[in-house]
Amino acid sequence: MDKIDDLKSLLQKEYEQCASGYNSRDSIVPNEISSMFLFFGILAAFLGFISTVEWPKGLLIALIILILLAGISALVSLYVDMAANISCKVALRKRMEDIENTLAGC
């Protein structure tokens, strides 16, 4: 009977860790969104700055392309990060359900 109690205790600790990880993922998203707004604000300010100065046409096009690529890469990295967060939350929730089922059967 002692081994069953040890197993239950171990599963309860694992469940708490999964729940903590699951809940901590919720705070990541607003931080990332605010960082993206800041990044795109900086890009917009830079775009505004380069539009007020006389640049050679080739350099102006290169700067605009650079800003565009920076914005696209930021959006792609945000998408990949969000997908990873969702995948992690799904895996944690699945493990929590497995633990719940195991503990209910004990």
PyMOL commands that place a pseudoatom at each C-alpha (Angstrom):
pseudoatom trace, name=CA, resn=MET, resi=1, chain=A, elem=C, hetatm=0, pos=[0.000, 0.000, 0.000]
pseudoatom trace, name=CA, resn=ASP, resi=2, chain=A, elem=C, hetatm=0, pos=[2.948, 2.312, 0.663]
pseudoatom trace, name=CA, resn=LYS, resi=3, chain=A, elem=C, hetatm=0, pos=[4.056, 2.178, -2.974]
pseudoatom trace, name=CA, resn=ILE, resi=4, chain=A, elem=C, hetatm=0, pos=[0.595, 3.217, -4.129]
pseudoatom trace, name=CA, resn=ASP, resi=5, chain=A, elem=C, hetatm=0, pos=[0.687, 6.232, -1.808]
pseudoatom trace, name=CA, resn=ASP, resi=6, chain=A, elem=C, hetatm=0, pos=[4.138, 7.131, -3.113]
pseudoatom trace, name=CA, resn=LEU, resi=7, chain=A, elem=C, hetatm=0, pos=[2.859, 6.863, -6.683]
pseudoatom trace, name=CA, resn=LYS, resi=8, chain=A, elem=C, hetatm=0, pos=[-0.152, 9.044, -5.873]
pseudoatom trace, name=CA, resn=SER, resi=9, chain=A, elem=C, hetatm=0, pos=[2.098, 11.631, -4.243]
pseudoatom trace, name=CA, resn=LEU, resi=10, chain=A, elem=C, hetatm=0, pos=[4.441, 11.614, -7.225]
pseudoatom trace, name=CA, resn=LEU, resi=11, chain=A, elem=C, hetatm=0, pos=[1.537, 11.973, -9.673]
pseudoatom trace, name=CA, resn=GLN, resi=12, chain=A, elem=C, hetatm=0, pos=[0.046, 14.830, -7.649]
pseudoatom trace, name=CA, resn=LYS, resi=13, chain=A, elem=C, hetatm=0, pos=[3.383, 16.679, -7.707]
pseudoatom trace, name=CA, resn=GLU, resi=14, chain=A, elem=C, hetatm=0, pos=[3.678, 16.107, -11.456]
pseudoatom trace, name=CA, resn=TYR, resi=15, chain=A, elem=C, hetatm=0, pos=[0.109, 17.342, -11.907]
pseudoatom trace, name=CA, resn=GLU, resi=16, chain=A, elem=C, hetatm=0, pos=[0.914, 20.536, -9.971]
pseudoatom trace, name=CA, resn=GLN, resi=17, chain=A, elem=C, hetatm=0, pos=[3.992, 21.124, -12.132]
pseudoatom trace, name=CA, resn=CYS, resi=18, chain=A, elem=C, hetatm=0, pos=[1.971, 20.574, -15.316]
pseudoatom trace, name=CA, resn=ALA, resi=19, chain=A, elem=C, hetatm=0, pos=[-0.734, 22.949, -14.072]
pseudoatom trace, name=CA, resn=SER, resi=20, chain=A, elem=C, hetatm=0, pos=[1.880, 25.565, -13.213]
pseudoatom trace, name=CA, resn=GLY, resi=21, chain=A, elem=C, hetatm=0, pos=[3.452, 25.277, -16.669]
pseudoatom trace, name=CA, resn=TYR, resi=22, chain=A, elem=C, hetatm=0, pos=[0.036, 25.340, -18.317]
pseudoatom trace, name=CA, resn=ASN, resi=23, chain=A, elem=C, hetatm=0, pos=[-0.994, 28.518, -16.480]
pseudoatom trace, name=CA, resn=SER, resi=24, chain=A, elem=C, hetatm=0, pos=[2.355, 30.279, -16.980]
pseudoatom trace, name=CA, resn=ARG, resi=25, chain=A, elem=C, hetatm=0, pos=[1.918, 30.037, -20.757]
pseudoatom trace, name=CA, resn=ASP, resi=26, chain=A, elem=C, hetatm=0, pos=[-1.004, 32.483, -20.481]
pseudoatom trace, name=CA, resn=SER, resi=27, chain=A, elem=C, hetatm=0, pos=[1.252, 35.293, -19.260]
pseudoatom trace, name=CA, resn=ILE, resi=28, chain=A, elem=C, hetatm=0, pos=[3.702, 34.823, -22.131]
pseudoatom trace, name=CA, resn=VAL, resi=29, chain=A, elem=C, hetatm=0, pos=[1.270, 35.873, -24.863]
pseudoatom trace, name=CA, resn=PRO, resi=30, chain=A, elem=C, hetatm=0, pos=[0.504, 39.459, -23.663]
pseudoatom trace, name=CA, resn=ASN, resi=31, chain=A, elem=C, hetatm=0, pos=[4.225, 40.105, -23.164]
pseudoatom trace, name=CA, resn=GLU, resi=32, chain=A, elem=C, hetatm=0, pos=[4.984, 38.970, -26.696]
pseudoatom trace, name=CA, resn=ILE, resi=33, chain=A, elem=C, hetatm=0, pos=[2.165, 41.033, -28.173]
pseudoatom trace, name=CA, resn=SER, resi=34, chain=A, elem=C, hetatm=0, pos=[3.318, 44.185, -26.379]
pseudoatom trace, name=CA, resn=SER, resi=35, chain=A, elem=C, hetatm=0, pos=[6.891, 43.537, -27.550]
pseudoatom trace, name=CA, resn=MET, resi=36, chain=A, elem=C, hetatm=0, pos=[5.619, 43.191, -31.124]
pseudoatom trace, name=CA, resn=PHE, resi=37, chain=A, elem=C, hetatm=0, pos=[3.729, 46.489, -30.861]
pseudoatom trace, name=CA, resn=LEU, resi=38, chain=A, elem=C, hetatm=0, pos=[6.916, 48.153, -29.621]
pseudoatom trace, name=CA, resn=PHE, resi=39, chain=A, elem=C, hetatm=0, pos=[8.951, 46.596, -32.445]
pseudoatom trace, name=CA, resn=PHE, resi=40, chain=A, elem=C, hetatm=0, pos=[6.465, 47.653, -35.126]
pseudoatom trace, name=CA, resn=GLY, resi=41, chain=A, elem=C, hetatm=0, pos=[6.278, 51.117, -33.565]
pseudoatom trace, name=CA, resn=ILE, resi=42, chain=A, elem=C, hetatm=0, pos=[10.035, 51.408, -33.934]
pseudoatom trace, name=CA, resn=LEU, resi=43, chain=A, elem=C, hetatm=0, pos=[9.816, 50.189, -37.542]
pseudoatom trace, name=CA, resn=ALA, resi=44, chain=A, elem=C, hetatm=0, pos=[7.067, 52.718, -38.275]
pseudoatom trace, name=CA, resn=ALA, resi=45, chain=A, elem=C, hetatm=0, pos=[9.113, 55.509, -36.703]
pseudoatom trace, name=CA, resn=PHE, resi=46, chain=A, elem=C, hetatm=0, pos=[12.118, 54.496, -38.765]
pseudoatom trace, name=CA, resn=LEU, resi=47, chain=A, elem=C, hetatm=0, pos=[9.983, 54.385, -41.904]
pseudoatom trace, name=CA, resn=GLY, resi=48, chain=A, elem=C, hetatm=0, pos=[8.669, 57.848, -41.053]
pseudoatom trace, name=CA, resn=PHE, resi=49, chain=A, elem=C, hetatm=0, pos=[12.208, 59.099, -40.559]
pseudoatom trace, name=CA, resn=ILE, resi=50, chain=A, elem=C, hetatm=0, pos=[13.513, 57.772, -43.860]
pseudoatom trace, name=CA, resn=SER, resi=51, chain=A, elem=C, hetatm=0, pos=[10.550, 59.262, -45.704]
pseudoatom trace, name=CA, resn=THR, resi=52, chain=A, elem=C, hetatm=0, pos=[11.444, 62.784, -44.487]
pseudoatom trace, name=CA, resn=VAL, resi=53, chain=A, elem=C, hetatm=0, pos=[15.048, 62.692, -45.717]
pseudoatom trace, name=CA, resn=GLU, resi=54, chain=A, elem=C, hetatm=0, pos=[16.178, 62.872, -49.324]
pseudoatom trace, name=CA, resn=TRP, resi=55, chain=A, elem=C, hetatm=0, pos=[17.763, 59.526, -50.114]
pseudoatom trace, name=CA, resn=PRO, resi=56, chain=A, elem=C, hetatm=0, pos=[19.089, 58.178, -53.370]
pseudoatom trace, name=CA, resn=LYS, resi=57, chain=A, elem=C, hetatm=0, pos=[16.321, 56.077, -54.915]
pseudoatom trace, name=CA, resn=GLY, resi=58, chain=A, elem=C, hetatm=0, pos=[18.260, 52.800, -54.678]
pseudoatom trace, name=CA, resn=LEU, resi=59, chain=A, elem=C, hetatm=0, pos=[19.078, 53.324, -51.000]
pseudoatom trace, name=CA, resn=LEU, resi=60, chain=A, elem=C, hetatm=0, pos=[15.471, 54.287, -50.210]
pseudoatom trace, name=CA, resn=ILE, resi=61, chain=A, elem=C, hetatm=0, pos=[14.192, 51.106, -51.854]
pseudoatom trace, name=CA, resn=ALA, resi=62, chain=A, elem=C, hetatm=0, pos=[16.803, 49.058, -49.982]
pseudoatom trace, name=CA, resn=LEU, resi=63, chain=A, elem=C, hetatm=0, pos=[15.758, 50.614, -46.647]
pseudoatom trace, name=CA, resn=ILE, resi=64, chain=A, elem=C, hetatm=0, pos=[12.072, 49.976, -47.327]
pseudoatom trace, name=CA, resn=ILE, resi=65, chain=A, elem=C, hetatm=0, pos=[12.815, 46.368, -48.266]
pseudoatom trace, name=CA, resn=LEU, resi=66, chain=A, elem=C, hetatm=0, pos=[14.889, 45.988, -45.097]
pseudoatom trace, name=CA, resn=ILE, resi=67, chain=A, elem=C, hetatm=0, pos=[12.013, 47.320, -42.969]
pseudoatom trace, name=CA, resn=LEU, resi=68, chain=A, elem=C, hetatm=0, pos=[9.573, 45.023, -44.776]
pseudoatom trace, name=CA, resn=LEU, resi=69, chain=A, elem=C, hetatm=0, pos=[11.798, 41.976, -44.201]
pseudoatom trace, name=CA, resn=ALA, resi=70, chain=A, elem=C, hetatm=0, pos=[12.241, 42.865, -40.527]
pseudoatom trace, name=CA, resn=GLY, resi=71, chain=A, elem=C, hetatm=0, pos=[8.470, 43.117, -40.113]
pseudoatom trace, name=CA, resn=ILE, resi=72, chain=A, elem=C, hetatm=0, pos=[7.806, 39.841, -41.910]
pseudoatom trace, name=CA, resn=SER, resi=73, chain=A, elem=C, hetatm=0, pos=[10.460, 37.998, -39.928]
pseudoatom trace, name=CA, resn=ALA, resi=74, chain=A, elem=C, hetatm=0, pos=[9.009, 39.387, -36.684]
pseudoatom trace, name=CA, resn=LEU, resi=75, chain=A, elem=C, hetatm=0, pos=[5.543, 38.155, -37.642]
pseudoatom trace, name=CA, resn=VAL, resi=76, chain=A, elem=C, hetatm=0, pos=[6.875, 34.726, -38.602]
pseudoatom trace, name=CA, resn=SER, resi=77, chain=A, elem=C, hetatm=0, pos=[8.762, 34.400, -35.318]
pseudoatom trace, name=CA, resn=LEU, resi=78, chain=A, elem=C, hetatm=0, pos=[5.637, 35.449, -33.398]
pseudoatom trace, name=CA, resn=TYR, resi=79, chain=A, elem=C, hetatm=0, pos=[3.609, 32.818, -35.266]
pseudoatom trace, name=CA, resn=VAL, resi=80, chain=A, elem=C, hetatm=0, pos=[6.171, 30.079, -34.553]
pseudoatom trace, name=CA, resn=ASP, resi=81, chain=A, elem=C, hetatm=0, pos=[6.322, 31.062, -30.884]
pseudoatom trace, name=CA, resn=MET, resi=82, chain=A, elem=C, hetatm=0, pos=[2.535, 31.143, -30.542]
pseudoatom trace, name=CA, resn=ALA, resi=83, chain=A, elem=C, hetatm=0, pos=[2.262, 27.740, -32.230]
pseudoatom trace, name=CA, resn=ALA, resi=84, chain=A, elem=C, hetatm=0, pos=[4.871, 26.354, -29.814]
pseudoatom trace, name=CA, resn=ASN, resi=85, chain=A, elem=C, hetatm=0, pos=[2.954, 27.795, -26.842]
pseudoatom trace, name=CA, resn=ILE, resi=86, chain=A, elem=C, hetatm=0, pos=[-0.274, 26.215, -28.036]
pseudoatom trace, name=CA, resn=SER, resi=87, chain=A, elem=C, hetatm=0, pos=[1.423, 22.883, -28.681]
pseudoatom trace, name=CA, resn=CYS, resi=88, chain=A, elem=C, hetatm=0, pos=[2.983, 22.958, -25.224]
pseudoatom trace, name=CA, resn=LYS, resi=89, chain=A, elem=C, hetatm=0, pos=[-0.350, 23.801, -23.583]
pseudoatom trace, name=CA, resn=VAL, resi=90, chain=A, elem=C, hetatm=0, pos=[-2.037, 20.915, -25.419]
pseudoatom trace, name=CA, resn=ALA, resi=91, chain=A, elem=C, hetatm=0, pos=[0.665, 18.460, -24.300]
pseudoatom trace, name=CA, resn=LEU, resi=92, chain=A, elem=C, hetatm=0, pos=[0.497, 19.674, -20.704]
pseudoatom trace, name=CA, resn=ARG, resi=93, chain=A, elem=C, hetatm=0, pos=[-3.298, 19.445, -20.646]
pseudoatom trace, name=CA, resn=LYS, resi=94, chain=A, elem=C, hetatm=0, pos=[-3.168, 15.921, -22.102]
pseudoatom trace, name=CA, resn=ARG, resi=95, chain=A, elem=C, hetatm=0, pos=[-0.703, 14.835, -19.417]
pseudoatom trace, name=CA, resn=MET, resi=96, chain=A, elem=C, hetatm=0, pos=[-2.894, 16.417, -16.730]
pseudoatom trace, name=CA, resn=GLU, resi=97, chain=A, elem=C, hetatm=0, pos=[-5.887, 14.449, -18.041]
pseudoatom trace, name=CA, resn=ASP, resi=98, chain=A, elem=C, hetatm=0, pos=[-3.815, 11.237, -18.009]
pseudoatom trace, name=CA, resn=ILE, resi=99, chain=A, elem=C, hetatm=0, pos=[-2.832, 11.893, -14.387]
pseudoatom trace, name=CA, resn=GLU, resi=100, chain=A, elem=C, hetatm=0, pos=[-6.448, 12.659, -13.460]
pseudoatom trace, name=CA, resn=ASN, resi=101, chain=A, elem=C, hetatm=0, pos=[-7.556, 9.356, -15.022]
pseudoatom trace, name=CA, resn=THR, resi=102, chain=A, elem=C, hetatm=0, pos=[-4.768, 7.443, -13.272]
pseudoatom trace, name=CA, resn=LEU, resi=103, chain=A, elem=C, hetatm=0, pos=[-5.571, 8.978, -9.889]
pseudoatom trace, name=CA, resn=ALA, resi=104, chain=A, elem=C, hetatm=0, pos=[-9.289, 8.312, -10.364]
pseudoatom trace, name=CA, resn=GLY, resi=105, chain=A, elem=C, hetatm=0, pos=[-8.523, 4.635, -10.965]
pseudoatom trace, name=CA, resn=CYS, resi=106, chain=A, elem=C, hetatm=0, pos=[-6.452, 4.259, -7.784]
for i in range(1, 106): cmd.bond("trace and resi %d" % i, "trace and resi %d" % (i + 1))
show_as sticks, trace
zoom trace
